[in-house]
């Protein structure tokens, strides 16, 4: 049976004088369309991921196109067998992707876009340095051949990392190629590098997701899987469902092998956090796990509060999908944590 749920990841940088005035009409349109997920509105634009029937997605996107400055915007589609989010949220934020660099303006200057079919030639060029702008837990399950991993915990860390390592990164290199999950982080990271005086900056148009959708696996320079911020956890070439689960005590993606570890207890602990949580925390996780199991047996939804208590016996996110585990990361490319902006 084909997947019946369409997932749309969208973003657009455009100035909004009054984002708050856009919130209620957008929320009403999304509710009427049966959409779930999260959409951010900020003075710099719009960003989010929603899921609904194809007709519902079309209705929400049609509404967004009526917003001044949003006649055209970037959208990436995928599908899911079941609804990957539990509810709809439309939120106001200071940034739609949090970098903490107010001088960065993607509407004024960004790197040059590279089509997925041209990406391999660029990153194979010895004059090119390839930089992964994602966070450490994302990079851990897959990246492009030869890419530099900044080992950052938050996108906010990226500017300092680049400034600290600029000399060694650019030594002997003429071009900088950057990529992220869906493209939005690169809008800011390439704009940031341009502001730092780096001229030959490129980024993968549509991000990893568009590359995996477009480039045949036999020709691919991508290794591993791509982390996504919803109940699927990861996707592979062709955007097929990946093999990873997730620990809802620490947010880390988990391989099948890690989920067989003695340190793994669904919703309670994993090899990454077994030594980083105390007995009291694990007891809270276990209680939430129990309540979710009981709610599921009763045919009810158990919506809990935030990261510290997030858990699920069937490795599915709760409290609005990926937002429970990435509270401030309100799209596949936000890469922030609660309070991060």
Number of C-alpha atoms within 10 A of each C-alpha: 4 7 12 14 19 23 25 21 21 23 25 21 22 18 16 18 11 11 19 15 10 15 17 12 13 19 19 13 18 27 16 12 19 19 27 24 28 25 25 25 24 22 18 21 22 25 26 25 25 27 29 27 18 16 12 21 23 15 19 22 21 14 16 21 14 11 12 10 15 20 12 11 15 17 17 17 18 16 21 18 13 14 23 26 24 19 19 19 21 20 18 17 19 16 21 30 30 24 23 16 12 8 9 20 17 20 14 7 16 23 25 16 18 18 16 21 15 12 20 19 10 18 22 14 12 11 14 20 23 24 22 22 27 27 22 16 16 24 23 17 18 16 23 19 14 14 18 16 16 18 18 16 16 19 22 20 15 21 16 10 13 18 12 11 11 12 10 10 16 15 9 12 14 14 20 23 24 29 27 28 27 26 25 26 26 29 27 23 26 28 22 24 21 17 15 13 8 16 16 16 21 22 27 27 24 23 23 24 26 22 27 22 19 16 19 12 15 7 9 17 18 21 14 17 25 26 25 20 24 25 20 24 23 24 19 20 24 16 20 16 17 18 15 22 22 26 27 27 26 20 21 22 24 22 14 11 8 17 20 12 11 10 16 18 20 21 27 28 25 27 17 17 17 17 10 12 13 10 9 9 16 19 12 16 24 20 16 22 23 16 17 23 18 14 14 13 10 9 9 11 15 18 16 17 13 17 20 17 23 27 34 24 17 12 17 21 27 29 21 23 24 29 25 25 30 21 18 20 25 28 30 24 30 26 25 23 19 14 8 18 15
